[in-house]
Amino acid sequence: MAFFYFFKNDGRCNFVKKYLVDDFMKILQKKDSAGGVTYYLNLEWSSSSGKGANTDWLDSLNINYIKNIDELPAGGGVYVSSYDGDPVSIEKLKKAGVPVYERICPWVLALRRQISITGADHRCIIMLDKDHMVYNNYRSIFPEDTIFIDEINYLERLQNLQKGMPVHFIVYSTFRPQDAAKITDYLEKNFPHPDNIYWLKGICSWVTDSGVFEEIRTSIKNENLSEIWVICSNENNRSVKSLISAIGENGSGHLILKDPSDIPENIPREKRIGVLKAPIPYGKENEIIERIKNLYCS
């Protein structure tokens, strides 16, 4: 029978665990919630390119939501979740007296602050995927001519960067430190300037402190894993991309599992497989793990 290794350090981001599980349900389930105000999740700030809040899941939990701010009922409040929302619109809501309940990831807020303090004398470069919800939410505050890059496309995107003008390089939270370091090294070598700013402090604790990347390295080596099955809702999520990069760099293949039906039913007996949960909670993950155990571990 094939060997399965279930990861031990694939736990959740502590912020998501605390606020999505406890606060999110308490405030948004269909009832008069905090202070007699009924709060609504705004889908235009919580979904982007097919990622984020799933309406079927929200409906199953009896969650209040609206498609956009124009649908907000009179007297209702807006719940701003971990990926924030459009800061310009949020400020208008507050000035209009609309209750706003904010539970924004501190790493996302730190990113917003860095964007807001980028000077006109610096060229802003942000390590952020354009299909990410944070990009969608912060479009109104990006400095003019901001360059968006990742660990793959940075050479192409930065080759025509103006020499002699300092840069303000900002990294979104779930990129790995070594990926951000590649960009910093490239900028230092090709576009040096004494006033360059490199802001890497926004790399979140899930990436740096959870131990999952070290466990990927050691488990592939020590357990001789040829493939790691990654359980997630979307393989294009930045945190999932970071996991996939680490898996490949350490010599293993990967398979994305979004549904129990994605689990192969026939695998070679000599196969050695790791099972890893992505950091964003996913409603089907327990069902997927139970299916794996029933098929191969009983």
Secondary structure as GFF3:
##gff-version 3
##sequence-region A 1 298
A	DSSP	beta_strand	3	6	.	.	.	ID=ss1
A	DSSP	alpha_helix	14	16	.	.	.	ID=ss2
A	DSSP	pi_helix	17	24	.	.	.	ID=ss3
A	DSSP	alpha_helix	25	28	.	.	.	ID=ss4
A	DSSP	three_ten_helix	34	36	.	.	.	ID=ss5
A	DSSP	beta_strand	39	42	.	.	.	ID=ss6
A	DSSP	three_ten_helix	43	45	.	.	.	ID=ss7
A	DSSP	beta_strand	47	48	.	.	.	ID=ss8
A	DSSP	beta_strand	51	52	.	.	.	ID=ss9
A	DSSP	alpha_helix	55	60	.	.	.	ID=ss10
A	DSSP	beta_strand	65	66	.	.	.	ID=ss11
A	DSSP	three_ten_helix	69	71	.	.	.	ID=ss12
A	DSSP	beta_strand	77	80	.	.	.	ID=ss13
A	DSSP	alpha_helix	87	95	.	.	.	ID=ss14
A	DSSP	beta_strand	100	102	.	.	.	ID=ss15
A	DSSP	alpha_helix	106	116	.	.	.	ID=ss16
A	DSSP	beta_strand	123	127	.	.	.	ID=ss17
A	DSSP	alpha_helix	133	137	.	.	.	ID=ss18
A	DSSP	beta_strand	147	149	.	.	.	ID=ss19
A	DSSP	alpha_helix	154	158	.	.	.	ID=ss20
A	DSSP	beta_strand	167	171	.	.	.	ID=ss21
A	DSSP	alpha_helix	177	190	.	.	.	ID=ss22
A	DSSP	beta_strand	197	199	.	.	.	ID=ss23
A	DSSP	alpha_helix	205	209	.	.	.	ID=ss24
A	DSSP	alpha_helix	212	222	.	.	.	ID=ss25
A	DSSP	beta_strand	227	231	.	.	.	ID=ss26
A	DSSP	alpha_helix	238	249	.	.	.	ID=ss27
A	DSSP	beta_strand	253	257	.	.	.	ID=ss28
A	DSSP	three_ten_helix	260	262	.	.	.	ID=ss29
A	DSSP	beta_strand	272	277	.	.	.	ID=ss30
A	DSSP	alpha_helix	285	296	.	.	.	ID=ss31
###
